Amino acid sequence: MTAEIVNLKQFRKQQARSDKEKQAEQNRITFGRTKSEKKLTTTLNDKASKALDDGHIEQPSTDK
């Protein structure tokens, strides 16, 4: 009943590769949008901001 011998250097390299792949996958999700998707998001945000500003009621100033 002997344990499997593992080269720690190879294990660390394999672990680092795995971590980098996980980070790459997360970056693809976060930053991997097409130009049209970015434009659509910008347009929707601008439209929502304009709608919010249009509904704003300004208070009359009390300066005399």
mmJSON file of the N, C-alpha and C atoms, coordinates in Angstrom:
{"data_MODEL":{"atom_site":{
"group_PDB":["ATOM","ATOM","ATOM","ATOM","ATOM","ATOM","ATOM","ATOM","ATOM","ATOM","ATOM","ATOM","ATOM","ATOM","ATOM","ATOM","ATOM","ATOM","ATOM","ATOM","ATOM","ATOM","ATOM","ATOM","ATOM","ATOM","ATOM","ATOM","ATOM","ATOM","ATOM","ATOM","ATOM","ATOM","ATOM","ATOM","ATOM","ATOM","ATOM","ATOM","ATOM","ATOM","ATOM","ATOM","ATOM","ATOM","ATOM","ATOM","ATOM","ATOM","ATOM","ATOM","ATOM","ATOM","ATOM","ATOM","ATOM","ATOM","ATOM","ATOM","ATOM","ATOM","ATOM","ATOM","ATOM","ATOM","ATOM","ATOM","ATOM","ATOM","ATOM","ATOM","ATOM","ATOM","ATOM","ATOM","ATOM","ATOM","ATOM","ATOM","ATOM","ATOM","ATOM","ATOM","ATOM","ATOM","ATOM","ATOM","ATOM","ATOM","ATOM","ATOM","ATOM","ATOM","ATOM","ATOM","ATOM","ATOM","ATOM","ATOM","ATOM","ATOM","ATOM","ATOM","ATOM","ATOM","ATOM","ATOM","ATOM","ATOM","ATOM","ATOM","ATOM","ATOM","ATOM","ATOM","ATOM","ATOM","ATOM","ATOM","ATOM","ATOM","ATOM","ATOM","ATOM","ATOM","ATOM","ATOM","ATOM","ATOM","ATOM","ATOM","ATOM","ATOM","ATOM","ATOM","ATOM","ATOM","ATOM","ATOM","ATOM","ATOM","ATOM","ATOM","ATOM","ATOM","ATOM","ATOM","ATOM","ATOM","ATOM","ATOM","ATOM","ATOM","ATOM","ATOM","ATOM","ATOM","ATOM","ATOM","ATOM","ATOM","ATOM","ATOM","ATOM","ATOM","ATOM","ATOM","ATOM","ATOM","ATOM","ATOM","ATOM","ATOM","ATOM","ATOM","ATOM","ATOM","ATOM","ATOM","ATOM","ATOM","ATOM","ATOM","ATOM","ATOM","ATOM","ATOM","ATOM","ATOM","ATOM","ATOM"],
"id":[1,2,3,4,5,6,7,8,9,10,11,12,13,14,15,16,17,18,19,20,21,22,23,24,25,26,27,28,29,30,31,32,33,34,35,36,37,38,39,40,41,42,43,44,45,46,47,48,49,50,51,52,53,54,55,56,57,58,59,60,61,62,63,64,65,66,67,68,69,70,71,72,73,74,75,76,77,78,79,80,81,82,83,84,85,86,87,88,89,90,91,92,93,94,95,96,97,98,99,100,101,102,103,104,105,106,107,108,109,110,111,112,113,114,115,116,117,118,119,120,121,122,123,124,125,126,127,128,129,130,131,132,133,134,135,136,137,138,139,140,141,142,143,144,145,146,147,148,149,150,151,152,153,154,155,156,157,158,159,160,161,162,163,164,165,166,167,168,169,170,171,172,173,174,175,176,177,178,179,180,181,182,183,184,185,186,187,188,189,190,191,192],
"type_symbol":["N","C","C","N","C","C","N","C","C","N","C","C","N","C","C","N","C","C","N","C","C","N","C","C","N","C","C","N","C","C","N","C","C","N","C","C","N","C","C","N","C","C","N","C","C","N","C","C","N","C","C","N","C","C","N","C","C","N","C","C","N","C","C","N","C","C","N","C","C","N","C","C","N","C","C","N","C","C","N","C","C","N","C","C","N","C","C","N","C","C","N","C","C","N","C","C","N","C","C","N","C","C","N","C","C","N","C","C","N","C","C","N","C","C","N","C","C","N","C","C","N","C","C","N","C","C","N","C","C","N","C","C","N","C","C","N","C","C","N","C","C","N","C","C","N","C","C","N","C","C","N","C","C","N","C","C","N","C","C","N","C","C","N","C","C","N","C","C","N","C","C","N","C","C","N","C","C","N","C","C","N","C","C","N","C","C","N","C","C","N","C","C"],
"label_atom_id":["N","CA","C","N","CA","C","N","CA","C","N","CA","C","N","CA","C","N","CA","C","N","CA","C","N","CA","C","N","CA","C","N","CA","C","N","CA","C","N","CA","C","N","CA","C","N","CA","C","N","CA","C","N","CA","C","N","CA","C","N","CA","C","N","CA","C","N","CA","C","N","CA","C","N","CA","C","N","CA","C","N","CA","C","N","CA","C","N","CA","C","N","CA","C","N","CA","C","N","CA","C","N","CA","C","N","CA","C","N","CA","C","N","CA","C","N","CA","C","N","CA","C","N","CA","C","N","CA","C","N","CA","C","N","CA","C","N","CA","C","N","CA","C","N","CA","C","N","CA","C","N","CA","C","N","CA","C","N","CA","C","N","CA","C","N","CA","C","N","CA","C","N","CA","C","N","CA","C","N","CA","C","N","CA","C","N","CA","C","N","CA","C","N","CA","C","N","CA","C","N","CA","C","N","CA","C","N","CA","C","N","CA","C","N","CA","C","N","CA","C","N","CA","C"],
"label_alt_id":[null,null,null,null,null,null,null,null,null,null,null,null,null,null,null,null,null,null,null,null,null,null,null,null,null,null,null,null,null,null,null,null,null,null,null,null,null,null,null,null,null,null,null,null,null,null,null,null,null,null,null,null,null,null,null,null,null,null,null,null,null,null,null,null,null,null,null,null,null,null,null,null,null,null,null,null,null,null,null,null,null,null,null,null,null,null,null,null,null,null,null,null,null,null,null,null,null,null,null,null,null,null,null,null,null,null,null,null,null,null,null,null,null,null,null,null,null,null,null,null,null,null,null,null,null,null,null,null,null,null,null,null,null,null,null,null,null,null,null,null,null,null,null,null,null,null,null,null,null,null,null,null,null,null,null,null,null,null,null,null,null,null,null,null,null,null,null,null,null,null,null,null,null,null,null,null,null,null,null,null,null,null,null,null,null,null,null,null,null,null,null,null],
"label_comp_id":["MET","MET","MET","THR","THR","THR","ALA","ALA","ALA","GLU","GLU","GLU","ILE","ILE","ILE","VAL","VAL","VAL","ASN","ASN","ASN","LEU","LEU","LEU","LYS","LYS","LYS","GLN","GLN","GLN","PHE","PHE","PHE","ARG","ARG","ARG","LYS","LYS","LYS","GLN","GLN","GLN","GLN","GLN","GLN","ALA","ALA","ALA","ARG","ARG","ARG","SER","SER","SER","ASP","ASP","ASP","LYS","LYS","LYS","GLU","GLU","GLU","LYS","LYS","LYS","GLN","GLN","GLN","ALA","ALA","ALA","GLU","GLU","GLU","GLN","GLN","GLN","ASN","ASN","ASN","ARG","ARG","ARG","ILE","ILE","ILE","THR","THR","THR","PHE","PHE","PHE","GLY","GLY","GLY","ARG","ARG","ARG","THR","THR","THR","LYS","LYS","LYS","SER","SER","SER","GLU","GLU","GLU","LYS","LYS","LYS","LYS","LYS","LYS","LEU","LEU","LEU","THR","THR","THR","THR","THR","THR","THR","THR","THR","LEU","LEU","LEU","ASN","ASN","ASN","ASP","ASP","ASP","LYS","LYS","LYS","ALA","ALA","ALA","SER","SER","SER","LYS","LYS","LYS","ALA","ALA","ALA","LEU","LEU","LEU","ASP","ASP","ASP","ASP","ASP","ASP","GLY","GLY","GLY","HIS","HIS","HIS","ILE","ILE","ILE","GLU","GLU","GLU","GLN","GLN","GLN","PRO","PRO","PRO","SER","SER","SER","THR","THR","THR","ASP","ASP","ASP","LYS","LYS","LYS"],
"label_asym_id":["A","A","A","A","A","A","A","A","A","A","A","A","A","A","A","A","A","A","A","A","A","A","A","A","A","A","A","A","A","A","A","A","A","A","A","A","A","A","A","A","A","A","A","A","A","A","A","A","A","A","A","A","A","A","A","A","A","A","A","A","A","A","A","A","A","A","A","A","A","A","A","A","A","A","A","A","A","A","A","A","A","A","A","A","A","A","A","A","A","A","A","A","A","A","A","A","A","A","A","A","A","A","A","A","A","A","A","A","A","A","A","A","A","A","A","A","A","A","A","A","A","A","A","A","A","A","A","A","A","A","A","A","A","A","A","A","A","A","A","A","A","A","A","A","A","A","A","A","A","A","A","A","A","A","A","A","A","A","A","A","A","A","A","A","A","A","A","A","A","A","A","A","A","A","A","A","A","A","A","A","A","A","A","A","A","A","A","A","A","A","A","A"],
"label_entity_id":["1","1","1","1","1","1","1","1","1","1","1","1","1","1","1","1","1","1","1","1","1","1","1","1","1","1","1","1","1","1","1","1","1","1","1","1","1","1","1","1","1","1","1","1","1","1","1","1","1","1","1","1","1","1","1","1","1","1","1","1","1","1","1","1","1","1","1","1","1","1","1","1","1","1","1","1","1","1","1","1","1","1","1","1","1","1","1","1","1","1","1","1","1","1","1","1","1","1","1","1","1","1","1","1","1","1","1","1","1","1","1","1","1","1","1","1","1","1","1","1","1","1","1","1","1","1","1","1","1","1","1","1","1","1","1","1","1","1","1","1","1","1","1","1","1","1","1","1","1","1","1","1","1","1","1","1","1","1","1","1","1","1","1","1","1","1","1","1","1","1","1","1","1","1","1","1","1","1","1","1","1","1","1","1","1","1","1","1","1","1","1","1"],
"label_seq_id":[1,1,1,2,2,2,3,3,3,4,4,4,5,5,5,6,6,6,7,7,7,8,8,8,9,9,9,10,10,10,11,11,11,12,12,12,13,13,13,14,14,14,15,15,15,16,16,16,17,17,17,18,18,18,19,19,19,20,20,20,21,21,21,22,22,22,23,23,23,24,24,24,25,25,25,26,26,26,27,27,27,28,28,28,29,29,29,30,30,30,31,31,31,32,32,32,33,33,33,34,34,34,35,35,35,36,36,36,37,37,37,38,38,38,39,39,39,40,40,40,41,41,41,42,42,42,43,43,43,44,44,44,45,45,45,46,46,46,47,47,47,48,48,48,49,49,49,50,50,50,51,51,51,52,52,52,53,53,53,54,54,54,55,55,55,56,56,56,57,57,57,58,58,58,59,59,59,60,60,60,61,61,61,62,62,62,63,63,63,64,64,64],
"pdbx_PDB_ins_code":[null,null,null,null,null,null,null,null,null,null,null,null,null,null,null,null,null,null,null,null,null,null,null,null,null,null,null,null,null,null,null,null,null,null,null,null,null,null,null,null,null,null,null,null,null,null,null,null,null,null,null,null,null,null,null,null,null,null,null,null,null,null,null,null,null,null,null,null,null,null,null,null,null,null,null,null,null,null,null,null,null,null,null,null,null,null,null,null,null,null,null,null,null,null,null,null,null,null,null,null,null,null,null,null,null,null,null,null,null,null,null,null,null,null,null,null,null,null,null,null,null,null,null,null,null,null,null,null,null,null,null,null,null,null,null,null,null,null,null,null,null,null,null,null,null,null,null,null,null,null,null,null,null,null,null,null,null,null,null,null,null,null,null,null,null,null,null,null,null,null,null,null,null,null,null,null,null,null,null,null,null,null,null,null,null,null,null,null,null,null,null,null],
"Cartn_x":[0.833,0.0,0.883,1.44,2.251,1.461,1.724,1.043,1.666,0.881,1.377,2.382,3.506,4.549,4.188,4.232,3.856,5.025,5.363,6.393,5.754,6.198,5.564,5.704,6.831,7.023,5.972,5.755,4.747,3.346,3.108,1.801,1.519,2.512,2.339,2.085,2.827,2.635,1.226,0.794,-0.536,-1.601,-1.41,-2.347,-2.378,-1.21,-1.147,-1.864,-1.668,-2.36,-3.878,-4.298,-5.724,-6.297,-5.573,-6.011,-6.081,-5.07,-5.062,-6.23,-6.551,-7.677,-9.002,-9.148,-10.36,-10.478,-9.35,-9.347,-9.667,-9.118,-9.376,-10.858,-11.452,-12.881,-13.718,-13.362,-14.09,-13.92,-12.719,-12.485,-13.268,-13.385,-14.179,-15.626,-16.132,-17.513,-17.64,-16.685,-16.761,-16.498,-15.438,-15.002,-15.294,-15.751,-15.9,-17.231,-17.479,-18.719,-18.398,-19.315,-19.109,-19.392,-18.99,-19.185,-20.68,-21.502,-22.939,-23.555,-23.072,-23.579,-23.203,-21.974,-21.542,-22.375,-22.632,-23.412,-24.843,-25.422,-26.772,-26.857,-25.904,-25.881,-25.767,-24.879,-24.703,-25.991,-26.627,-27.872,-28.967,-29.114,-30.141,-29.87,-28.597,-28.261,-28.543,-28.216,-28.487,-29.986,-30.752,-32.199,-32.802,-32.338,-32.839,-32.462,-31.262,-30.822,-31.661,-31.935,-32.742,-34.156,-34.728,-36.076,-36.114,-35.077,-35.008,-34.899,-34.066,-33.902,-35.16,-35.883,-37.109,-38.189,-38.184,-39.194,-38.846,-37.684,-37.25,-38.022,-38.568,-39.29,-38.368,-38.096,-37.219,-38.018,-37.435,-38.058,-37.842,-38.849,-38.652,-37.625,-36.792,-35.759,-36.392,-35.801,-36.319,-35.423,-34.597,-33.707,-34.521,-34.237,-34.946,-33.966],
"Cartn_y":[-1.177,0.0,1.247,1.509,2.712,3.79,4.993,6.142,6.45,7.085,7.461,8.606,8.476,9.495,10.623,11.849,13.015,13.993,14.451,15.468,16.819,17.461,18.695,19.827,19.866,20.908,20.778,19.563,19.339,19.622,19.243,19.495,20.99,21.761,23.214,23.843,23.391,23.916,23.586,22.369,21.962,22.788,23.031,23.831,25.273,25.83,27.195,27.285,26.285,26.274,26.228,25.412,25.291,26.621,27.291,28.588,29.63,29.625,30.584,30.331,29.074,28.735,29.197,29.037,29.508,31.029,31.726,33.182,33.609,32.904,33.217,33.04,31.994,31.748,32.883,33.317,34.419,35.703,35.958,37.152,37.099,35.919,35.795,36.18,35.785,36.125,37.628,38.177,39.579,40.535,40.299,41.257,40.838,39.64,39.121,39.468,40.734,41.159,41.742,41.549,42.085,43.584,44.224,45.665,46.008,45.2,45.469,45.307,44.34,44.18,45.374,45.859,47.036,48.256,48.424,49.566,49.48,48.271,48.086,48.439,47.982,48.287,49.79,50.437,51.886,52.616,52.204,52.835,52.666,51.468,51.228,52.033,52.134,52.918,54.397,54.902,56.306,56.582,55.654,55.809,55.817,54.927,54.869,56.129,56.622,57.843,59.038,59.12,60.22,60.15,58.958,58.799,59.219,58.908,59.293,60.809,61.426,62.874,63.595,63.037,63.66,63.668,62.696,62.613,63.433,64.06,64.844,66.155,66.453,67.708,68.643,69.787,70.749,71.577,71.831,72.644,74.118,74.929,76.364,76.937,77.804,78.38,79.384,79.495,80.409,81.625,81.89,83.06,84.324,85.343,86.63,87.739],
"Cartn_z":[0.0,0.0,0.0,-1.127,-1.234,-1.939,-1.552,-2.161,-3.519,-4.356,-5.666,-5.513,-6.182,-6.108,-7.073,-6.553,-7.344,-7.349,-8.54,-8.665,-8.335,-7.266,-6.813,-7.832,-8.53,-9.536,-10.636,-11.111,-12.147,-11.61,-10.366,-9.755,-9.669,-9.244,-9.137,-10.505,-11.515,-12.866,-13.374,-13.124,-13.556,-12.836,-11.572,-10.788,-11.304,-11.63,-12.156,-13.497,-14.357,-15.654,-15.457,-14.518,-14.231,-13.735,-12.848,-12.328,-13.438,-14.315,-15.427,-16.371,-16.61,-17.487,-16.88,-15.565,-14.892,-15.004,-14.826,-14.934,-16.366,-17.344,-18.753,-19.077,-18.553,-18.79,-18.196,-17.003,-16.363,-17.169,-17.681,-18.491,-19.796,-20.385,-21.615,-21.356,-20.207,-19.863,-19.599,-18.857,-18.459,-19.607,-20.36,-21.359,-22.789,-23.011,-24.357,-24.989,-25.206,-25.845,-27.221,-28.143,-29.481,-29.489,-30.564,-30.69,-30.653,-31.303,-31.321,-29.928,-29.154,-27.783,-26.925,-27.078,-26.319,-26.707,-28.006,-28.479,-27.967,-27.983,-27.482,-25.996,-25.217,-23.785,-23.55,-24.293,-24.166,-24.522,-25.596,-26.032,-24.989,-24.451,-23.435,-22.166,-21.763,-20.579,-20.802,-21.994,-22.308,-22.313,-22.887,-22.953,-21.546,-20.695,-19.321,-18.553,-18.766,-18.099,-18.547,-19.843,-20.378,-19.82,-19.745,-19.203,-17.739,-17.011,-15.604,-15.471,-16.308,-16.264,-16.722,-17.686,-18.176,-17.105,-16.222,-15.176,-13.953,-13.949,-12.792,-12.728,-11.572,-11.368,-10.597,-11.201,-10.544,-9.554,-8.425,-7.394,-7.74,-7.555,-7.815,-6.837,-7.352,-6.493,-5.538,-4.356,-3.341,-3.21,-4.22,-4.177,-4.388,-3.58,-3.721,-3.833],
"occupancy":[1.0,1.0,1.0,1.0,1.0,1.0,1.0,1.0,1.0,1.0,1.0,1.0,1.0,1.0,1.0,1.0,1.0,1.0,1.0,1.0,1.0,1.0,1.0,1.0,1.0,1.0,1.0,1.0,1.0,1.0,1.0,1.0,1.0,1.0,1.0,1.0,1.0,1.0,1.0,1.0,1.0,1.0,1.0,1.0,1.0,1.0,1.0,1.0,1.0,1.0,1.0,1.0,1.0,1.0,1.0,1.0,1.0,1.0,1.0,1.0,1.0,1.0,1.0,1.0,1.0,1.0,1.0,1.0,1.0,1.0,1.0,1.0,1.0,1.0,1.0,1.0,1.0,1.0,1.0,1.0,1.0,1.0,1.0,1.0,1.0,1.0,1.0,1.0,1.0,1.0,1.0,1.0,1.0,1.0,1.0,1.0,1.0,1.0,1.0,1.0,1.0,1.0,1.0,1.0,1.0,1.0,1.0,1.0,1.0,1.0,1.0,1.0,1.0,1.0,1.0,1.0,1.0,1.0,1.0,1.0,1.0,1.0,1.0,1.0,1.0,1.0,1.0,1.0,1.0,1.0,1.0,1.0,1.0,1.0,1.0,1.0,1.0,1.0,1.0,1.0,1.0,1.0,1.0,1.0,1.0,1.0,1.0,1.0,1.0,1.0,1.0,1.0,1.0,1.0,1.0,1.0,1.0,1.0,1.0,1.0,1.0,1.0,1.0,1.0,1.0,1.0,1.0,1.0,1.0,1.0,1.0,1.0,1.0,1.0,1.0,1.0,1.0,1.0,1.0,1.0,1.0,1.0,1.0,1.0,1.0,1.0,1.0,1.0,1.0,1.0,1.0,1.0],
"B_iso_or_equiv":[0.0,0.0,0.0,0.0,0.0,0.0,0.0,0.0,0.0,0.0,0.0,0.0,0.0,0.0,0.0,0.0,0.0,0.0,0.0,0.0,0.0,0.0,0.0,0.0,0.0,0.0,0.0,0.0,0.0,0.0,0.0,0.0,0.0,0.0,0.0,0.0,0.0,0.0,0.0,0.0,0.0,0.0,0.0,0.0,0.0,0.0,0.0,0.0,0.0,0.0,0.0,0.0,0.0,0.0,0.0,0.0,0.0,0.0,0.0,0.0,0.0,0.0,0.0,0.0,0.0,0.0,0.0,0.0,0.0,0.0,0.0,0.0,0.0,0.0,0.0,0.0,0.0,0.0,0.0,0.0,0.0,0.0,0.0,0.0,0.0,0.0,0.0,0.0,0.0,0.0,0.0,0.0,0.0,0.0,0.0,0.0,0.0,0.0,0.0,0.0,0.0,0.0,0.0,0.0,0.0,0.0,0.0,0.0,0.0,0.0,0.0,0.0,0.0,0.0,0.0,0.0,0.0,0.0,0.0,0.0,0.0,0.0,0.0,0.0,0.0,0.0,0.0,0.0,0.0,0.0,0.0,0.0,0.0,0.0,0.0,0.0,0.0,0.0,0.0,0.0,0.0,0.0,0.0,0.0,0.0,0.0,0.0,0.0,0.0,0.0,0.0,0.0,0.0,0.0,0.0,0.0,0.0,0.0,0.0,0.0,0.0,0.0,0.0,0.0,0.0,0.0,0.0,0.0,0.0,0.0,0.0,0.0,0.0,0.0,0.0,0.0,0.0,0.0,0.0,0.0,0.0,0.0,0.0,0.0,0.0,0.0,0.0,0.0,0.0,0.0,0.0,0.0],
"pdbx_formal_charge":[null,null,null,null,null,null,null,null,null,null,null,null,null,null,null,null,null,null,null,null,null,null,null,null,null,null,null,null,null,null,null,null,null,null,null,null,null,null,null,null,null,null,null,null,null,null,null,null,null,null,null,null,null,null,null,null,null,null,null,null,null,null,null,null,null,null,null,null,null,null,null,null,null,null,null,null,null,null,null,null,null,null,null,null,null,null,null,null,null,null,null,null,null,null,null,null,null,null,null,null,null,null,null,null,null,null,null,null,null,null,null,null,null,null,null,null,null,null,null,null,null,null,null,null,null,null,null,null,null,null,null,null,null,null,null,null,null,null,null,null,null,null,null,null,null,null,null,null,null,null,null,null,null,null,null,null,null,null,null,null,null,null,null,null,null,null,null,null,null,null,null,null,null,null,null,null,null,null,null,null,null,null,null,null,null,null,null,null,null,null,null,null],
"auth_seq_id":[1,1,1,2,2,2,3,3,3,4,4,4,5,5,5,6,6,6,7,7,7,8,8,8,9,9,9,10,10,10,11,11,11,12,12,12,13,13,13,14,14,14,15,15,15,16,16,16,17,17,17,18,18,18,19,19,19,20,20,20,21,21,21,22,22,22,23,23,23,24,24,24,25,25,25,26,26,26,27,27,27,28,28,28,29,29,29,30,30,30,31,31,31,32,32,32,33,33,33,34,34,34,35,35,35,36,36,36,37,37,37,38,38,38,39,39,39,40,40,40,41,41,41,42,42,42,43,43,43,44,44,44,45,45,45,46,46,46,47,47,47,48,48,48,49,49,49,50,50,50,51,51,51,52,52,52,53,53,53,54,54,54,55,55,55,56,56,56,57,57,57,58,58,58,59,59,59,60,60,60,61,61,61,62,62,62,63,63,63,64,64,64],
"auth_comp_id":["MET","MET","MET","THR","THR","THR","ALA","ALA","ALA","GLU","GLU","GLU","ILE","ILE","ILE","VAL","VAL","VAL","ASN","ASN","ASN","LEU","LEU","LEU","LYS","LYS","LYS","GLN","GLN","GLN","PHE","PHE","PHE","ARG","ARG","ARG","LYS","LYS","LYS","GLN","GLN","GLN","GLN","GLN","GLN","ALA","ALA","ALA","ARG","ARG","ARG","SER","SER","SER","ASP","ASP","ASP","LYS","LYS","LYS","GLU","GLU","GLU","LYS","LYS","LYS","GLN","GLN","GLN","ALA","ALA","ALA","GLU","GLU","GLU","GLN","GLN","GLN","ASN","ASN","ASN","ARG","ARG","ARG","ILE","ILE","ILE","THR","THR","THR","PHE","PHE","PHE","GLY","GLY","GLY","ARG","ARG","ARG","THR","THR","THR","LYS","LYS","LYS","SER","SER","SER","GLU","GLU","GLU","LYS","LYS","LYS","LYS","LYS","LYS","LEU","LEU","LEU","THR","THR","THR","THR","THR","THR","THR","THR","THR","LEU","LEU","LEU","ASN","ASN","ASN","ASP","ASP","ASP","LYS","LYS","LYS","ALA","ALA","ALA","SER","SER","SER","LYS","LYS","LYS","ALA","ALA","ALA","LEU","LEU","LEU","ASP","ASP","ASP","ASP","ASP","ASP","GLY","GLY","GLY","HIS","HIS","HIS","ILE","ILE","ILE","GLU","GLU","GLU","GLN","GLN","GLN","PRO","PRO","PRO","SER","SER","SER","THR","THR","THR","ASP","ASP","ASP","LYS","LYS","LYS"],
"auth_asym_id":["A","A","A","A","A","A","A","A","A","A","A","A","A","A","A","A","A","A","A","A","A","A","A","A","A","A","A","A","A","A","A","A","A","A","A","A","A","A","A","A","A","A","A","A","A","A","A","A","A","A","A","A","A","A","A","A","A","A","A","A","A","A","A","A","A","A","A","A","A","A","A","A","A","A","A","A","A","A","A","A","A","A","A","A","A","A","A","A","A","A","A","A","A","A","A","A","A","A","A","A","A","A","A","A","A","A","A","A","A","A","A","A","A","A","A","A","A","A","A","A","A","A","A","A","A","A","A","A","A","A","A","A","A","A","A","A","A","A","A","A","A","A","A","A","A","A","A","A","A","A","A","A","A","A","A","A","A","A","A","A","A","A","A","A","A","A","A","A","A","A","A","A","A","A","A","A","A","A","A","A","A","A","A","A","A","A","A","A","A","A","A","A"],
"auth_atom_id":["N","CA","C","N","CA","C","N","CA","C","N","CA","C","N","CA","C","N","CA","C","N","CA","C","N","CA","C","N","CA","C","N","CA","C","N","CA","C","N","CA","C","N","CA","C","N","CA","C","N","CA","C","N","CA","C","N","CA","C","N","CA","C","N","CA","C","N","CA","C","N","CA","C","N","CA","C","N","CA","C","N","CA","C","N","CA","C","N","CA","C","N","CA","C","N","CA","C","N","CA","C","N","CA","C","N","CA","C","N","CA","C","N","CA","C","N","CA","C","N","CA","C","N","CA","C","N","CA","C","N","CA","C","N","CA","C","N","CA","C","N","CA","C","N","CA","C","N","CA","C","N","CA","C","N","CA","C","N","CA","C","N","CA","C","N","CA","C","N","CA","C","N","CA","C","N","CA","C","N","CA","C","N","CA","C","N","CA","C","N","CA","C","N","CA","C","N","CA","C","N","CA","C","N","CA","C","N","CA","C","N","CA","C","N","CA","C","N","CA","C","N","CA","C"],
"pdbx_PDB_model_num":[1,1,1,1,1,1,1,1,1,1,1,1,1,1,1,1,1,1,1,1,1,1,1,1,1,1,1,1,1,1,1,1,1,1,1,1,1,1,1,1,1,1,1,1,1,1,1,1,1,1,1,1,1,1,1,1,1,1,1,1,1,1,1,1,1,1,1,1,1,1,1,1,1,1,1,1,1,1,1,1,1,1,1,1,1,1,1,1,1,1,1,1,1,1,1,1,1,1,1,1,1,1,1,1,1,1,1,1,1,1,1,1,1,1,1,1,1,1,1,1,1,1,1,1,1,1,1,1,1,1,1,1,1,1,1,1,1,1,1,1,1,1,1,1,1,1,1,1,1,1,1,1,1,1,1,1,1,1,1,1,1,1,1,1,1,1,1,1,1,1,1,1,1,1,1,1,1,1,1,1,1,1,1,1,1,1,1,1,1,1,1,1]
}}}
